[in-house]
Amino acid sequence: MSAAQALLGRILEYAGLFPPAALDMESALRNYQRYTETDEFWLLGGFVLPANRLEEFAGAFERVWGTEQERPWTLKVVCAGETEDDARAIEEFQQGAVFIGSLETKAADARAAKEVLERLPAARSRYVEFPPEKAGEVLPVLGEYGARAKIRLGGVTAESVPAVDVVARFLLACAKEGVAWKATAGLHHAVRGVREVARGGPRVAMHGFVNVFLAGTLAFFGADEKALVKTLSEEDAAAFRLDDDVVRWHDNAMISDQIEKARSEFAIGFGSCSFEEPVLDLKQMRWI
């Protein structure tokens, strides 16, 4: 496995139903299918959708493909409504070669995390999004329940983008507790840079997924906060150098085996309503 494959393989979970794309179900389905047929399909993880739209998904899927769909799909289901209703929708879902791979939810604190994990099916990977400053109290609960963490890295306001030191401390806390994590929102671009948080919105320094997942790899292998902050803060794409089996940046070098281990056990992936923008950035960097 090359370093690019180790770092980027199945890293992007397509969330075209969510803002700012906010596509209708059939358009999002067709996009995802089209992406699986491109040369960059290996970057693509699952299809993200809310639990309360599983029935709508099944109907649209049947209309578009009927029984002709052969390649399995994996769903990443966001439980944003009443947990019992979401659990029931998950339990009742059936659609050919489509499988629910993981569940995602939110919790304000450790107590809420425990309550929601008690009610969600434990047979699948479960991710809990929480305020990153509460990592110290929430992560032990996730570890106890065999759950994973989720961090939001953007939104439609400047305040929705967490500072690099906040992200660094989240990653270090996850590494300390041995809790895997994924990211959501704000990662349309490979490398950190000042951009509009939404069309016509304020400009702010936004995180890059290369920065975040290399910082995650560092955290996994025991680096300190200073090294993570430096990695997360880098805005020059040329600072990240990719060879066949190694990624080099600043004073760091990670071989593909190390990166693959961190990705499979710790730094799982990220949700994005765009597939084209991340791919374009990686092509401009000549990484794919």
C-alpha positions as CSV (number, residue, x, y, z in Angstrom):
1,M,0.0,0.0,0.0
2,S,1.3,3.4,-0.9
3,A,1.4,6.3,1.6
4,A,-1.4,8.0,-0.3
5,Q,-3.6,5.0,-0.2
6,A,-2.8,4.5,3.5
7,L,-3.7,8.1,4.4
8,L,-6.6,8.7,2.0
9,G,-8.2,5.3,1.4
10,R,-12.0,5.4,2.2
11,I,-11.4,8.6,4.1
12,L,-14.3,10.6,2.7
13,E,-17.9,9.8,3.7
14,Y,-20.3,11.4,1.3
15,A,-22.8,13.7,3.0
16,G,-24.5,15.4,0.0
17,L,-27.9,15.4,1.8
18,F,-26.5,17.9,4.4
19,P,-25.8,21.6,4.1
20,P,-24.4,23.4,2.4
21,A,-25.0,21.0,-0.5
22,A,-28.4,19.9,0.8
23,L,-29.3,17.8,-2.2
24,D,-32.5,15.9,-2.6
25,M,-32.2,12.1,-2.0
26,E,-32.2,10.9,-5.6
27,S,-29.5,13.5,-6.6
28,A,-27.3,12.5,-3.7
29,L,-27.7,8.8,-4.6
30,R,-26.8,9.4,-8.2
31,N,-23.8,11.4,-7.2
32,Y,-22.5,8.7,-4.9
33,Q,-22.9,6.0,-7.5
34,R,-21.1,8.2,-10.0
35,Y,-18.2,8.7,-7.6
36,T,-17.8,4.9,-7.2
37,E,-17.2,4.7,-10.9
38,T,-14.4,7.3,-11.0
39,D,-10.6,6.7,-10.7
40,E,-10.8,8.2,-7.3
41,F,-13.4,5.8,-5.9
42,W,-10.9,4.5,-3.4
43,L,-11.1,7.7,-1.5
44,L,-14.8,7.2,-0.9
45,G,-16.2,5.8,2.3
46,G,-19.9,5.4,3.1
47,F,-23.0,7.4,2.3
48,V,-24.2,9.6,5.2
49,L,-27.9,10.1,5.9
50,P,-30.2,10.8,8.9
51,A,-32.0,7.9,10.5
52,N,-35.4,9.5,9.9
53,R,-34.7,9.4,6.1
54,L,-33.9,5.7,5.9
55,E,-37.3,4.8,4.5
56,E,-37.0,7.6,1.9
57,F,-33.5,6.3,1.0
58,A,-34.9,2.8,0.4
59,G,-37.7,4.1,-1.8
60,A,-35.3,6.3,-3.9
61,F,-32.8,3.5,-4.1
62,E,-35.4,1.1,-5.4
63,R,-36.7,3.6,-8.0
64,V,-33.2,4.3,-9.3
65,W,-31.7,0.8,-9.4
66,G,-34.4,-1.7,-8.6
67,T,-32.6,-5.1,-8.2
68,E,-29.8,-4.3,-10.6
69,Q,-27.4,-2.7,-8.0
70,E,-24.6,-5.1,-7.4
71,R,-21.9,-3.2,-5.6
72,P,-22.6,-3.1,-1.8
73,W,-23.2,0.3,-0.2
74,T,-22.4,1.2,3.4
75,L,-24.5,3.7,5.2
76,K,-23.4,6.1,8.0
77,V,-26.6,6.9,9.9
78,V,-26.9,10.1,11.8
79,C,-29.4,9.8,14.8
80,A,-30.5,13.3,15.3
81,G,-34.1,12.8,16.4
82,E,-35.7,10.8,19.1
83,T,-33.3,8.0,19.8
84,E,-36.0,5.3,20.2
85,D,-37.6,6.3,16.8
86,D,-34.1,6.3,15.2
87,A,-33.3,2.8,16.7
88,R,-36.6,1.5,15.4
89,A,-35.9,2.9,11.9
90,I,-32.4,1.3,11.9
91,E,-33.8,-2.1,13.1
92,E,-36.5,-2.1,10.4
93,F,-34.3,-1.0,7.5
94,Q,-33.8,-3.5,4.7
95,Q,-32.5,-2.8,1.2
96,G,-30.7,-5.4,-0.8
97,A,-26.9,-4.9,-0.8
98,V,-27.1,-1.8,1.4
99,F,-25.8,-2.1,4.9
100,I,-25.7,0.2,7.9
101,G,-22.1,0.4,8.9
102,S,-22.1,2.9,11.8
103,L,-24.4,5.2,13.8
104,E,-23.7,8.8,14.9
105,T,-25.3,10.9,17.6
106,K,-24.7,13.9,19.8
107,A,-24.4,14.4,23.5
108,A,-23.9,17.6,25.6
109,D,-21.9,15.9,28.3
110,A,-20.9,12.5,29.8
111,R,-24.3,11.8,31.3
112,A,-26.1,12.4,28.0
113,A,-23.5,10.3,26.2
114,K,-24.2,7.4,28.6
115,E,-27.9,7.7,28.2
116,V,-27.9,7.8,24.4
117,L,-25.4,4.8,24.2
118,E,-27.7,2.8,26.4
119,R,-30.4,3.1,23.8
120,L,-28.5,2.8,20.5
121,P,-27.9,-0.6,19.1
122,A,-24.4,-1.8,20.1
123,A,-23.9,-4.2,17.2
124,R,-22.5,-1.4,15.0
125,S,-19.8,1.3,15.5
126,R,-21.3,4.2,17.4
127,Y,-19.9,7.8,17.2
128,V,-20.8,10.5,19.7
129,E,-20.3,14.2,18.9
130,F,-19.7,16.4,21.9
131,P,-18.2,19.7,22.8
132,P,-14.4,19.1,22.4
133,E,-13.6,20.9,25.6
134,K,-15.6,18.1,27.4
135,A,-13.3,15.4,26.1
136,G,-11.9,14.7,29.5
137,E,-15.3,13.7,30.9
138,V,-17.0,12.2,27.8
139,L,-14.2,10.0,26.4
140,P,-14.0,7.6,29.4
141,V,-17.7,7.0,28.9
142,L,-17.2,6.2,25.2
143,G,-14.3,3.9,26.1
144,E,-16.5,2.1,28.6
145,Y,-19.2,1.5,25.9
146,G,-16.8,0.7,23.1
147,A,-18.0,3.8,21.2
148,R,-16.1,6.4,19.2
149,A,-15.8,10.2,19.2
150,K,-16.8,12.7,16.5
151,I,-15.5,16.2,16.2
152,R,-17.2,19.0,14.2
153,L,-14.6,21.1,12.4
154,G,-16.7,23.7,10.6
155,G,-20.1,25.1,9.8
156,V,-21.8,28.2,8.4
157,T,-20.3,30.6,11.0
158,A,-16.8,31.6,11.9
159,E,-17.4,30.4,15.4
160,S,-18.2,26.9,14.2
161,V,-14.5,26.4,13.3
162,P,-12.5,25.3,16.4
163,A,-9.1,26.6,17.0
164,V,-6.1,24.4,16.2
165,D,-5.2,24.0,19.9
166,V,-8.7,22.8,20.6
167,V,-8.4,20.2,17.9
168,A,-4.9,19.2,19.0
169,R,-6.1,18.6,22.6
170,F,-9.1,16.6,21.3
171,L,-6.8,14.3,19.3
172,L,-4.4,13.9,22.2
173,A,-7.3,13.1,24.6
174,C,-8.6,10.5,22.2
175,A,-5.2,8.9,22.0
176,K,-4.8,8.9,25.7
177,E,-8.2,7.1,26.2
178,G,-7.7,4.8,23.2
179,V,-10.9,6.1,21.5
180,A,-11.1,6.2,17.7
181,W,-12.6,9.3,16.1
182,K,-14.0,10.8,12.9
183,A,-14.6,14.4,11.8
184,T,-17.4,16.2,10.2
185,A,-18.0,19.5,8.4
186,G,-15.5,22.1,7.3
187,L,-13.1,19.7,5.5
188,H,-13.6,20.4,1.8
189,H,-10.0,21.2,1.3
190,A,-6.8,19.2,1.7
191,V,-4.7,21.9,3.4
192,R,-5.7,24.6,5.9
193,G,-6.4,28.0,4.4
194,V,-8.5,31.2,4.7
195,R,-11.8,30.6,2.9
196,E,-15.5,31.5,3.1
197,V,-17.2,29.2,5.6
198,A,-20.2,29.3,3.3
199,R,-21.0,31.0,0.0
200,G,-21.1,34.7,0.8
201,G,-20.2,34.0,4.4
202,P,-17.3,35.3,6.5
203,R,-13.7,34.3,5.7
204,V,-11.9,32.3,8.3
205,A,-8.9,29.9,8.5
206,M,-10.5,26.5,7.9
207,H,-8.9,23.1,8.6
208,G,-7.5,20.9,6.0
209,F,-8.1,17.1,6.0
210,V,-4.4,16.4,5.3
211,N,-3.4,18.5,8.3
212,V,-6.0,16.9,10.6
213,F,-5.3,13.3,9.7
214,L,-1.6,13.7,9.8
215,A,-2.0,15.4,13.2
216,G,-4.2,12.4,14.2
217,T,-1.4,10.0,13.1
218,L,1.1,12.0,15.2
219,A,-1.2,11.8,18.3
220,F,-1.7,8.1,17.8
221,F,2.1,7.6,17.9
222,G,2.6,9.7,21.0
223,A,3.6,13.2,19.7
224,D,3.0,16.2,21.9
225,E,0.6,19.1,21.6
226,K,3.2,21.4,20.0
227,A,3.8,19.0,17.1
228,L,0.1,18.6,16.5
229,V,-0.6,22.4,16.6
230,K,2.3,23.0,14.1
231,T,0.8,20.3,11.7
232,L,-2.7,21.6,12.1
233,S,-1.6,25.2,11.5
234,E,0.4,24.6,8.3
235,E,-1.1,26.5,5.3
236,D,1.5,25.7,2.6
237,A,0.7,22.6,0.7
238,A,4.3,22.3,-0.4
239,A,5.2,21.6,3.3
240,F,3.6,18.1,2.9
241,R,5.8,15.9,0.7
242,L,4.5,12.5,-0.5
243,D,6.7,9.7,-1.7
244,D,5.7,6.2,-2.6
245,D,5.7,4.9,0.9
246,V,6.3,7.9,3.1
247,V,4.8,11.3,3.9
248,R,7.2,14.0,5.2
249,W,6.3,17.3,6.7
250,H,8.2,19.6,9.0
251,D,10.5,17.3,11.1
252,N,8.1,14.4,10.7
253,A,8.0,11.3,8.5
254,M,5.5,8.5,8.5
255,I,5.7,5.4,6.5
256,S,2.6,3.8,4.9
257,D,2.4,1.0,7.5
258,Q,2.3,3.5,10.4
259,I,-0.3,5.6,8.6
260,E,-2.5,2.6,7.8
261,K,-2.4,1.5,11.4
262,A,-3.4,4.9,12.7
263,R,-6.2,5.2,10.1
264,S,-7.7,1.7,10.8
265,E,-7.5,2.0,14.6
266,F,-7.8,5.7,15.4
267,A,-8.3,8.3,12.7
268,I,-11.2,6.8,10.8
269,G,-12.5,9.4,8.3
270,F,-14.6,12.5,7.7
271,G,-18.0,13.4,6.4
272,S,-18.2,16.0,3.6
273,C,-21.1,17.2,1.4
274,S,-18.5,17.6,-1.4
275,F,-16.4,14.9,-3.2
276,E,-15.2,17.1,-6.1
277,E,-13.5,19.8,-4.0
278,P,-11.3,17.4,-2.0
279,V,-10.4,15.5,-5.1
280,L,-9.5,18.7,-7.0
281,D,-7.2,19.8,-4.2
282,L,-5.4,16.4,-4.1
283,K,-4.9,16.5,-7.9
284,Q,-3.5,20.0,-7.6
285,M,-1.0,18.7,-5.0
286,R,-0.2,15.8,-7.4
287,W,-1.1,13.4,-4.6
288,I,-3.5,11.5,-6.8
